[in-house]
């Protein structure tokens, strides 16, 4: 199958503002200089805007540990905060240029210094929740990239973004979708492999149990307090346990019902459902392929 040419991304210049939001390690609020550019973001869905014209950016190609996930339950849960769930958020806000952040008990930002910081996004589309999926940059647009115009994004552009920075430090996991240009995906996969090999003390790779030993699931606190696993698998397991309880006997069938389509590196055929890349033994679940080998297919 021939590789399609890389799709251009829409460059939008503006400011980041986090007061009255709940940022995490892969989402942040962004206000374009011209909010009308939101209408030019491609995809079936439109980016949802607040009263100021700002929207939420979901950072492309990465997935941070969950700091507030609701899913099917009545209350929010999170991955182990003391094992690094806040680290990606702290690095992201610092990298963008926020010097200090005050939060309330729900981790909603009540004050920041400064109130806004300049930056830009390179948008590839909008997700089903009305968030803009994008690469996140700070300061001025890269040379040759024009505000409100679509440009082919190179690996040099990628290396100037928070997405790459967080992946390089090992503070997030990669999560690749088929619309991400192949050159960027390959670069981020190699960045992931280096971060995993380094296993910096504050990285997810220093604590992750998803791919080697596996996660032993006894109850919900196995996921929320004791073990670090891939956030995508965390979300699926949390919803499953809330609906059916901790025995994982039927979890492969539950994943099959999700019907997520993905491809594996080096294979042209696609698979449906993550049950194809997990194994379960005595209620211990392990993924059998590195996450950077998986590319989720977008419709």
Order of alpha helices (4+ residues) and beta strands (2+ residues): beta-beta-beta-beta-alpha-beta-beta-beta-beta-beta-alpha-alpha-beta-beta-alpha-beta-alpha-alpha-beta-beta-beta-beta-beta
